[in-house]
C-alpha cells in the first residue's frame, strides 16, 4: 500500500543520508527516544514496528484476503469451511493493522498543507481498503443492499479485485524492499501474534454475538450465504454468473447430446431423459444465497453408463446452450443429476429449463443451466473459467440465436 502521508526520503531528514532509515523510521525512533523516559515499553514498541513493516503487513493481508476471497468462490463443502475462517479472521487482522496505520499517519493526513501526490494515492488506497472491509462487514452483519442491480457481495468482490490491482500496481512501481529489521524482532512477533489471535477471537465470537443481538447475519451458512425459499419449487432467486440471457429453448426439438470418449454417442429428447431419479441438494450461489430443493431428472452416472465411457475418459464437460461450460472429474460427475424438475414443478426457463446440472457441494455457478451437451475427455478443461464470462457475449448467450 502507498505509505499514507509518507514524505519522500531526503525531505526534512532527521538523520544522515545513507543511514538506511526512511523518514518514518527516523521520526518513529526520534519520537521513541523522546518518549522513552516517560513511556519506556511503548517507546520500544514504536521502534520495533517499522512503518515499512506495517506497509508490508498491509500488503500481505490484502493478498491473503484476495486469495482466500477467490477461493471462497470454489468452496462449497463443509470441509472447505477453513477458507472462510482464514478470510474472516484475516479481515479482522487487516482492520487492526489499518487502524494502527491510521493512528500513526492520522495527524499528517488532517493537515492538507503537507499533502503531495503520494498522499492522494495513499488516501485513495485507504478509501478502497475501507470500502472492501466495510462491504464485507455489512454483508456478514446482514445488510441486504442492491446497487445498480448487483447485490452487496458482488460489489464486495469487485472492490476486492480493484484493491488487489491497486496494491499490485503500487508494489510493482514503488515498493521499498523489506529489510531484516522490518521482520525480525521479538516485539514484531508478539504484535503479529496478537493480531492473529484477535482475528480468530473476533471470528469465533461473531456469530454468537449476532445471534444474541438478533441480527440476520447469524443465519448465514458457513459460506456467508443467506437462506432463500427452500423446498418451494421455482420460487428461489434466479441469477446468472455474469449475464447469460438465452432465449427459451424449444422443448419439443430439444436433444441432449452425449459425445467425446464414449462408445455410443447419444442424442436424447426430454421424454427419453425422464424424471425418475431424485436428489436433495443445496444450491449455494456466490451471489450470497442458498436454497435446498428436491431435484428430479436423470443421474449423470446412469447417462454415462448408457453411452459407455471409454477407458481413457476421466473428465466430464457439461455444456450450456450459451457456450458456458464446466468440467468435473468422472468419479464426481457420476454422482450428479441432470434435473428437469424442481420440487413438483418443471424447471422454469430462468432456472435452466429444460435441463440443468445439480452438482452437490459445488457453488451455484458450476450448476450449468440450459445443458445441451455432455462430453467425456481424458483431460480437465482449463478454458472453462473463461467460457463462463464470454458465454454472455455469444449470440446464444445474449438470446439472439
Ligand atoms: C476479491 C475477492 C473477494 C471475495 C470473493 C470475497 C468474498 C467474501 C465472502 C463470501 C464473505 C462472506 C464470509 C462470511 O460471511 O463469513 C466475505 C467477507 C468479508 N470480506 Fe471478503 N472477499 C474478497 C476480498 C476481500 C478483501 C480484499 C477484503 C479486505 C480488504 C475483504 C474483507 C472482507 C470482510 C471484512 C468480510 C466480513 C468478515 C466477517 O465479518 O466475517 N474481502 N468476503
Boltz pocket constraint, residues with backbone or C-beta under 6 A from the ligand:
constraints:
  - pocket:
      binder: B
      contacts: [[A, 62], [A, 65], [A, 66], [A, 68], [A, 69], [A, 70], [A, 72], [A, 73], [A, 84], [A, 87], [A, 88], [A, 91], [A, 92], [A, 94], [A, 128], [A, 129], [A, 132], [A, 133], [A, 134], [A, 135], [A, 136], [A, 137], [A, 139], [A, 140], [A, 141], [A, 153], [A, 156], [A, 157], [A, 159], [A, 160], [A, 161], [A, 163], [A, 164], [A, 206], [A, 220], [A, 221], [A, 222], [A, 223], [A, 224], [A, 225], [A, 286]]
      max_distance: 6.0
